[in-house]
Amino acid sequence: MTVALMMAVMAPSAWAEKIGVLDMRAIMAQLPQAEAMMQGLQNEFSERVAAVRKIETELKTLAEKQQKDALIMTNEQKTELSRQLESLNADYQLKGKALQEDMKKRQNEEQQKLLMKVQTAINSVAEAEKFDIILQRGAAVYVNDAADISAKVVEAVGKGN
């Protein structure tokens, strides 16, 4: 029986696994591809952003005119200006909302592509260094810095792995 007890006590240590951790936020913040992605999205939507800003400027100008010239305007002019403001505001709301939705959709698409590259790099590093488990850094109460593979993942993504 003593041999069986010794085997039961020693068995868990035989199953010890190599565990690594990573910080996805740090990885995403350090990736040059993330900055390039954001710059590309800004370029892609720059014309639409400019158009929405132009409408916003026109709205401000008309609102200032309405406030400044209210005393000298006829009722017809006030009505016309109010209609212009309402029409412009509706256009601003519509185009602004569509722009936000489109930008968010494209950003999500590009982030998914980048996350796939990061996942491939994580798998590559884990296999090369024979990790059994990789955890998100926040999931662990204590982490030895030697177990953090974030920098290696960033390097692997940079190399195209």
C-alpha positions in Angstrom: 0.0 0.0 0.0 2.8 2.4 0.6 3.9 2.1 -3.0 0.4 3.0 -4.2 0.3 6.0 -1.9 3.7 7.2 -3.1 2.5 6.8 -6.7 -0.7 8.8 -6.0 1.4 11.6 -4.4 4.0 11.6 -7.2 1.6 11.3 -10.1 0.4 15.0 -10.2 4.0 16.2 -10.5 4.5 14.0 -13.5 1.6 15.8 -15.1 3.1 19.2 -14.7 2.4 21.5 -17.6 4.3 24.3 -19.0 2.1 27.4 -18.7 2.7 30.8 -20.4 0.8 34.0 -20.2 0.3 37.0 -22.5 -1.3 40.4 -22.4 -3.4 40.9 -25.4 -3.8 44.7 -24.8 -0.1 45.1 -24.6 0.4 43.0 -27.7 -2.2 45.0 -29.7 -0.7 48.3 -28.5 2.8 47.3 -29.6 2.0 46.0 -33.0 3.0 48.3 -35.9 0.3 46.7 -37.9 -2.3 48.1 -35.5 -1.1 51.6 -36.1 -1.0 51.0 -39.9 -4.5 49.6 -39.7 -5.8 52.8 -38.0 -4.0 55.0 -40.5 -5.5 53.1 -43.4 -9.0 53.4 -42.0 -8.5 57.1 -41.5 -7.4 57.4 -45.1 -10.3 55.3 -46.3 -12.9 57.5 -44.5 -11.2 60.9 -44.8 -13.5 62.2 -47.5 -16.6 61.2 -45.7 -15.3 62.7 -42.4 -14.5 65.9 -44.2 -18.0 66.0 -45.6 -19.6 65.5 -42.2 -17.4 68.2 -40.7 -18.3 70.6 -43.5 -22.0 70.1 -42.7 -21.2 70.6 -39.0 -19.5 73.9 -39.9 -22.4 75.0 -42.0 -24.8 74.2 -39.2 -22.8 76.3 -36.7 -22.6 79.2 -39.2 -26.4 79.1 -39.8 -27.2 78.9 -36.1 -24.9 81.8 -35.4 -26.6 83.8 -38.2 -30.0 82.9 -36.8 -29.1 84.1 -33.4 -27.2 87.2 -34.5 -29.7 88.4 -37.1 -32.9 87.4 -35.4 -34.0 91.0 -34.8 -33.5 92.2 -38.3 -34.9 89.2 -40.2 -38.4 89.0 -41.5 -40.7 86.2 -40.5 -40.2 84.6 -44.0 -36.4 84.8 -43.6 -36.6 83.2 -40.1 -38.8 80.4 -41.4 -36.5 79.8 -44.4 -33.5 79.7 -42.1 -35.2 77.4 -39.7 -36.0 75.0 -42.6 -32.4 75.1 -43.8 -31.2 74.3 -40.3 -33.6 71.4 -39.9 -32.7 70.0 -43.3 -29.0 70.4 -42.7 -29.3 68.9 -39.2 -31.2 65.9 -40.6 -28.5 65.4 -43.3 -25.8 65.8 -40.6 -27.5 63.2 -38.4 -28.0 60.7 -41.2 -24.5 61.0 -42.7 -22.8 61.1 -39.2 -24.6 57.9 -38.1 -23.8 56.1 -41.3 -20.2 57.1 -41.1 -19.9 55.9 -37.5 -21.5 52.6 -38.4 -19.3 52.0 -41.5 -16.2 53.0 -39.6 -17.0 50.6 -36.7 -17.7 47.8 -39.2 -14.5 48.3 -41.1 -12.5 48.6 -37.9 -13.9 45.3 -36.6 -13.1 43.6 -39.9 -9.5 44.8 -39.8 -9.1 43.9 -36.1 -10.4 40.4 -36.9 -7.7 40.1 -39.5 -5.0 41.3 -37.1 -6.3 39.0 -34.3 -6.0 36.0 -36.7 -2.4 36.9 -37.2 -1.8 37.3 -33.5 -3.5 33.9 -32.8 -1.3 32.3 -35.4 1.8 33.9 -33.7 0.6 32.7 -30.3 0.2 29.2 -31.7 3.7 29.3 -33.3 5.4 30.6 -30.1 3.5 28.0 -27.9 4.5 25.1 -30.2 8.1 26.3 -30.6 8.6 26.6 -26.8 6.4 23.6 -26.0 3.8 25.4 -23.9 0.9 23.2 -22.8 -1.3 26.2 -21.9 -1.3 29.9 -22.6 -3.5 32.1 -20.4 -4.5 35.8 -20.5 -2.3 37.6 -18.0 -5.3 39.0 -16.1 -6.6 35.4 -15.4 -3.6 34.7 -13.1 -3.2 35.9 -9.6 0.6 35.8 -9.9 2.8 35.6 -13.0 6.5 35.2 -13.1 7.7 37.5 -15.9 9.6 34.7 -17.5 6.2 33.0 -18.3 5.0 36.1 -20.2 5.3 35.5 -24.0 3.8 38.8 -25.1 7.0 40.2 -26.5 7.7 37.0 -28.4 4.2 37.1 -29.9 4.7 40.7 -31.0 8.0 39.7 -32.6 6.4 36.7 -34.3 3.6 38.9 -35.7 6.2 41.3 -37.0 8.0 38.5 -38.8 4.8 37.4 -40.4 4.4 34.2 -38.4 
